[in-house]
Amino acid sequence: MIQLVRGFKDILPPETSVWQSIEDTARRHFENFGFREIRPPVLEQAALFQRSIGEHTDIVEKEMYTFAGSRDTLLTLRPEATASVVRAYIQHKIYAADPAARFYTIGPMFRKERPQKGRYRQFYQINAEVFGVDSPYMDAQLIYMCMTFFRRLSVSGLQVHLNSLGCPECRPAFREKLSEMLAGRAENLCPDCLRRLEKNPLRVLDCKVPACREAVADAPSMLDFLCDDCGQHFRTVQAALADMDIEFQIDPRLVRGLDYYTRTAFEIQTSELGAQNAVAGGGRYDQLVEMLGGPAQPAIGFAIGLDRLVELFAAKFPAPETGPEVFFLPMGDAARKRAAKWSSQLADAGVRVEADFSGRSLKALMRRADRMGAARVLIVGRIYIRTCGQVAEK
Ligand code: HAM
């Protein structure tokens, strides 16, 4: 028997109903905040992700499903959606009429990570992206939208971790200081962090290896290096969040695994999912639109890990088995014909039906209806009409 590929999974009923209701809630909630749905393809040119996520990130270095397309182009199954949404914003000149635009998208992403609980090779995200707005109030509103979405689903126990990663003005000084410090502790770092030390020292800050955590315990904080504008921006985000009653904690170790971030970076974490504790992550990427060939437009967004959210949600609210409202139980061929027609018409009229055409005994079918949790059973039998001494089955 051909089995599932490792790291991939089937989502089966009744769990699919949980997915549907979370997705429906997201659509309604995000649309109230002025977001419209966009559906980019799952396949893009590899260069799009290499340039946006960054050559020296784990995602680009080792986690992308990339293969040869036609005419020497490399194609990649998207590991995230932000780069695709930015590409669409530029390619369709969405900015031309009004640079401020808000989009959401729901769909599968692909990363060749080591599979474990909460970490899959095909996983699903709900993304929200805002273009053309650099106001810190936008950052606060986006985090508010995310947290009130979780509240709508009655998912609690979530913490907002917040940091600022500065901008191309102020980050280099921090990077240099950090590299200097880490170079003095190189012998304590894991092989991955030794490589990061060269190309991407900020990533050492969120390495999970205990020796690396110890090595960065007293690392400098980006927050001490923020330029005046970034500092003011970050303070305003915090004040706006406090004003909206959204609790958060400043986390100077939060660097995120993608290189495009500037200024505000955040993660929504839970203690209920074990090692994979981030339910959502996002931040500003004010340089990315221009970097990918578009006009200089600021942007900010986040993505919710739908698989992890479903796990949190289903632990509290297990998926209900919704049985048919009417279970048709026909006896005999003429009755099956009638049941096929009636049950179809009833389903079309908006009633959840099931009709069993198997021809098994009444007892067997009653048992099946019971197992399915049918609210009503409709036994379709035969009617004999006697006319002029003849018996006709109707
Ligand atoms: P990310 O932090 O890589 O950010 O992913 C966002 C969320 O997707 C994570 O917090 C997690 O819940 C979920 N996730 C990531 N990888 C996996 C996996 N292998 N299995 C299951 N769930 C996973 C981004 O992708 C950015 N594009 C977010 C963003 C949007 N930033 C700005 N706009």
Residues whose N, C-alpha, C, O or C-beta is under 5 A from the ligand:
A	BS01	HAM	E80 A81 T82 R111 E113 G118 R119 Y120 F123 A128 A278 V279 A280 G281 G282 G283 G301 F302 A303 I304 G305 D307 R308
